[in-house]
Amino acid sequence: MFLVLYEWRAKPGKAQLFEEAWRRGTRAITRRYGSFGSRLCRAADGRYVGAAEWPDEPSWRAAMATGMAHDDAEARRMLEEAVEDGGAPILTLTVLDDLVVRPP
């Protein structure tokens, strides 16, 4: 498995718009490129951090080569309206072991 971290700052008053755009965009990327989805987190300083899971690095690189183009144009518009800065990968990681237990 391959993990990619991203970060963003939402414009003032645009947090809900950003969160919805992120959800819609993530679902579209998962459908189109076969990612395992992502988690959205908020840091104490207000930054958003996304942790996207992929089957492997080549799958992620192939999606990146397209600019993560997907079929939800409205999600892209919402993201552009809501984001102050960010969106580029900040860290890529190869998962060596995964002991996360997800509740049923």
N, C-alpha and C positions, 0 to 999 in steps of 0.2 A: 504494500500500500504506500501511497505517496500523499503527503500533506502539504498544503500551501497556505500560508498566512497572508492576509491582506489587511490594510487598515484604511479607514476613511474618517473624515470629519464632515458632519452634516451642517448645512447652513442653519443659522438661528431660526427656530420655528419650523424646521423641515424634518425633524427626527422621525415622525410617523410616516411621512412620505418616503423617506429613505428606507425605513424598515420594510415597508410594503414593496418598494421597488426591488430591494435585495431579495425578498422572498420570491417574487415573481421571476426575477432574473435567474436565481439559483435553480428554481424548478425547471425553467426553460433550458438551462445549461445541462442539467442532469438528464433531461429527456434527449437532448440532441447529441451530447458527447459521452454519455455513460459515466459521468462522475458519480460518486456515492453521496453527493449532497454536501452540505456545509453547515456550520454552526455560526451564528452571529452573536457576538459578545460586546459588552460595552465596558471600557476601562473607566477607572475612577476619574480620569481627566476628561471624560466625555467622548473619547475616540471610540469608534467602532472597530472591532477586529473580527474578521471572518476566518474560519479554519475550514478549508475545503478538502475533502478526501477524494482521492482518485485511485483507480486500480494500480496505476504505475506512472512513472515519470513520462514515458513516451505518449501515453494517452493525454496527459495534461499538455505536453508540448504541442501535440497535434491540434488540440483545441485552441491553444494560445496563438498558433500560426494563423488561425482564422480571425483572431481578435475576439474570440468567444462569441462570434456572431450567433444570434439565436432569433427565434420567430416572435418574440414579444417586444415589439417596437414601443409599446406604451411603457413597459418597464424601463427601457433605455431612456425614454424621454423623462420619466419620473426621476430616474437616477441623476440625469444631467441637471435637473432642476433642484435636486436636494443636496447634492454633494458640493462641499466647499473645496476639499482637496482629498487626494488619495485614490486608491483603487488599483495601484500597481502591486504586484507581489512583493512582500517585504522579507519573506523567508520561505525556503522550500526545504522539505525534510523527507527522507526516506524512513518509513516506519520499520523499526527492527523487531519490535515486539508490541503487542497490543493486549493489554489486560483490562481494558475498559469493560465493565459489565453494565449492559443497558437493561433497565427494568422492563418487564413485560408490558 
